Amino acid sequence: MLFFTQCFGAVLDLIHLRFQHYKAKRVFSAAGQLVCVVNPTHSLKYASNRCAAAQASAEQGGLSPCHHHEAVHDPQLVPCTCPLFSCQWEGHLEVVVSHLRQTHRIDILQGAEIVFLATDMHLPAPTDWIIMHSCLGHQFLLVLRKQEKHEGHPQFFATMMLIGTPTQADNFTYRLELNRNQRRLKWEATPRSVLECVDSVISDGDCLVLNTSLAQLFSDNGSLAIGIAITTSKVHSAEAEI
């Protein structure tokens, strides 16, 4: 009976996931966008001094501190860039993608424009929703985090990180868009490099920031759909043509 109970629970979870995916496809199919349903990562191992620890590790290995924006010219070891995990992994930049996929089971979606559908927005902070986006020959890491910057007042922070150097990141522009109930909200910026710290980006506020009431305004039954588009920076495109 225990076996059948577990199987039945797994089937219900699968049906629920497929239903969410169907709803998202029905909403965004007219735009021809790919939809990725992203489940939350909630960890009690989250440490507020994560960025400080990453900075100390970077200084020992010769990397620039996580809050600096300097390019790394020599191959160096990069700490795990996956938030909310106490992961001690380090590796070269070119193997970060394989680590995230194999160890943390992060999905990767391909396409110029995709829809990031984050489920269970009601979960307590800190919570992360993470996917990788493969586009224009590069891989990007999208992080949506629910976090309390002030006690009792959780906020949502969404940012795009390039799995590459800061110099490479300057070549791209990403756009995050929320669109529901005849309301539209857009955020457009240059992605940051994973050589920088996600915590630092959120602390600086250099990302899409939503308070709880605004997030609820754009959510549907506890799920938040974010349209993602990545383009090549017009400035660098013009320089390339010259």
Salt bridges, closest charged atoms under 4 A:
ASP128 OD1 - ARG145 NE 3.05
GLU177 OE1 - ARG175 NE 3.69
GLU177 OE2 - ARG184 NE 3.14
GLU196 OE1 - HIS69 ND1 2.89
GLU196 OE1 - ARG192 NE 2.86
ASP199 OD1 - ARG145 NH1 2.70
ASP204 OD2 - ARG192 NH2 3.85
ASP206 OD2 - ARG192 NH1 2.59
ASP220 OD1 - ARG180 NH2 3.62
